[in-house]
Amino acid sequence: MKVILRQNIDKLGKIGQIVDVKDGYALNYLIPKGFAYVAVKGNVKALEEEKKVVEKRNQQELKAAETLASELEKISVTIPVQVGEEDKIFGSVTTQMIADALKEKGHDIDKRKIEMEEQIKTLGIYNVNIKLHPSVSAKIKVWVVRE
């Protein structure tokens, strides 16, 4: 059965491609989940319209991510932690702690978007990367200080 993909699917194809799949895969999985249309002339036109809407939405998301990135570049957060001998932290600073500190500053960032190159286990100043969009990221300074 020939279908038109509505989403990128690993090992199958990209949006808008017409691919040949087994009938059961198309009828029981791809079409009911909304991942594909049956390849008929009317659906090709519908997909073209859908592509335009998705492209416009992606442009808006990119613009919003760039604006947020420029705001975040100016921010530094302070995380107070308990320390033991030789200024070693009990545990480590987590992405959730950084997300909570950003929330206090007025920016609600998902902890899964925060990328740390290494675990933070000592006091100091660290640069942390925040992935806002596949092509946009921001670096913030994280100050880890004694409580």
Secondary structure per residue as TSV (DSSP state, phi and psi in degrees):
chain	resnum	aa	ss	phi	psi
A	1	M	-	360.0	135.1
A	2	K	E	-92.0	130.6
A	3	V	E	-131.7	157.8
A	4	I	E	-107.6	124.2
A	5	L	E	-75.7	133.9
A	6	R	S	-96.3	-15.4
A	7	Q	S	-139.0	161.5
A	8	N	-	-73.2	128.1
A	9	I	B	-125.1	123.1
A	10	D	T	-56.1	139.7
A	11	K	T	64.8	9.2
A	12	L	T	-124.9	-51.4
A	13	G	B	165.1	-174.9
A	14	K	-	-109.4	170.0
A	15	I	T	-53.9	133.3
A	16	G	T	87.5	-9.9
A	17	Q	-	-75.2	143.9
A	18	I	E	-97.8	118.9
A	19	V	E	-123.6	155.0
A	20	D	E	-102.6	118.4
A	21	V	-	-127.4	167.8
A	22	K	-	-68.6	148.1
A	23	D	H	-56.2	-44.6
A	24	G	H	-63.6	-41.1
A	25	Y	H	-62.7	-42.0
A	26	A	I	-70.0	-49.2
A	27	L	I	-74.5	-30.4
A	28	N	I	-98.5	-19.0
A	29	Y	I	-127.0	-61.2
A	30	L	I	-62.8	-50.0
A	31	I	T	-71.8	-47.7
A	32	P	T	-62.6	-33.2
A	33	K	T	-80.1	-8.5
A	34	G	T	82.2	18.3
A	35	F	S	-84.1	-16.2
A	36	A	E	-155.3	160.5
A	37	Y	E	-113.4	158.0
A	38	V	E	-69.7	139.7
A	39	A	-	-78.6	85.1
A	40	V	-	-123.8	162.7
A	41	K	H	-57.1	-41.7
A	42	G	H	-65.0	-35.9
A	43	N	H	-71.5	-27.4
A	44	V	H	-63.4	-43.0
A	45	K	H	-66.3	-40.8
A	46	A	H	-62.7	-38.2
A	47	L	H	-67.4	-37.8
A	48	E	H	-61.3	-41.8
A	49	E	H	-65.1	-41.9
A	50	E	H	-63.7	-37.2
A	51	K	H	-61.1	-41.9
A	52	K	H	-62.2	-43.1
A	53	V	H	-64.6	-43.7
A	54	V	H	-64.3	-42.0
A	55	E	H	-61.4	-43.6
A	56	K	H	-63.9	-43.1
A	57	R	H	-63.8	-39.7
A	58	N	H	-64.0	-38.2
A	59	Q	H	-63.8	-41.9
A	60	Q	H	-65.4	-41.7
A	61	E	H	-64.5	-38.6
A	62	L	H	-64.0	-44.1
A	63	K	H	-63.6	-43.0
A	64	A	H	-64.4	-39.4
A	65	A	H	-66.2	-38.8
A	66	E	H	-65.3	-40.0
A	67	T	H	-64.1	-45.7
A	68	L	H	-63.8	-38.0
A	69	A	H	-63.1	-41.7
A	70	S	H	-65.6	-33.4
A	71	E	H	-70.4	-42.8
A	72	L	H	-68.6	-29.7
A	73	E	T	-59.7	-27.2
A	74	K	T	-85.4	-9.2
A	75	I	-	-97.5	142.9
A	76	S	E	-130.3	143.3
A	77	V	E	-116.4	149.7
A	78	T	E	-114.2	130.2
A	79	I	E	-120.2	109.3
A	80	P	E	-80.1	133.9
A	81	V	E	-135.6	157.2
A	82	Q	-	-81.1	139.0
A	83	V	B	-126.5	156.7
A	84	G	-	-108.8	-146.8
A	85	E	G	-66.0	147.9
A	86	E	G	57.2	31.5
A	87	D	G	55.0	35.5
A	88	K	E	-91.4	137.0
A	89	I	E	-78.6	144.3
A	90	F	E	-76.7	109.1
A	91	G	E	87.0	-142.2
A	92	S	E	-151.6	164.5
A	93	V	E	-78.8	128.6
A	94	T	-	-103.4	167.1
A	95	T	H	-65.7	-29.6
A	96	Q	H	-65.1	-39.6
A	97	M	H	-62.5	-41.2
A	98	I	H	-67.5	-41.5
A	99	A	H	-62.2	-40.7
A	100	D	H	-65.2	-40.6
A	101	A	H	-64.7	-38.3
A	102	L	H	-67.7	-35.5
A	103	K	H	-63.5	-37.8
A	104	E	H	-63.7	-29.1
A	105	K	T	-84.3	-3.4
A	106	G	T	99.3	12.4
A	107	H	-	-120.4	114.1
A	108	D	-	-89.9	97.3
A	109	I	-	-112.2	133.4
A	110	D	-	-69.3	136.5
A	111	K	G	-63.0	-23.7
A	112	R	G	-73.2	-15.4
A	113	K	G	-86.6	-10.9
A	114	I	E	-88.5	125.5
A	115	E	E	-116.6	120.9
A	116	M	-	-107.6	131.9
A	117	E	S	-68.1	-36.3
A	118	E	S	-144.6	162.3
A	119	Q	-	-69.7	142.4
A	120	I	E	-96.4	110.7
A	121	K	E	-125.1	2.2
A	122	T	E	-134.9	164.4
A	123	L	S	-68.5	152.7
A	124	G	E	149.4	-168.7
A	125	I	E	-113.8	129.9
A	126	Y	E	-129.3	146.5
A	127	N	E	-96.6	126.9
A	128	V	E	-120.9	136.4
A	129	N	E	-94.1	136.6
A	130	I	E	-119.8	119.6
A	131	K	E	-90.2	104.1
A	132	L	E	-90.3	-28.0
A	133	H	E	-155.8	157.4
A	134	P	T	-53.6	-27.1
A	135	S	T	-114.4	4.9
A	136	V	E	-129.5	128.5
A	137	S	E	-140.0	159.3
A	138	A	E	-131.6	149.0
A	139	K	E	-110.2	133.2
A	140	I	E	-122.6	157.2
A	141	K	E	-94.3	132.9
A	142	V	E	-116.6	118.7
A	143	W	E	-97.4	119.0
A	144	V	E	-102.7	114.7
A	145	V	E	-124.8	163.2
A	146	R	E	-69.5	138.3
A	147	E	-	-73.3	360.0
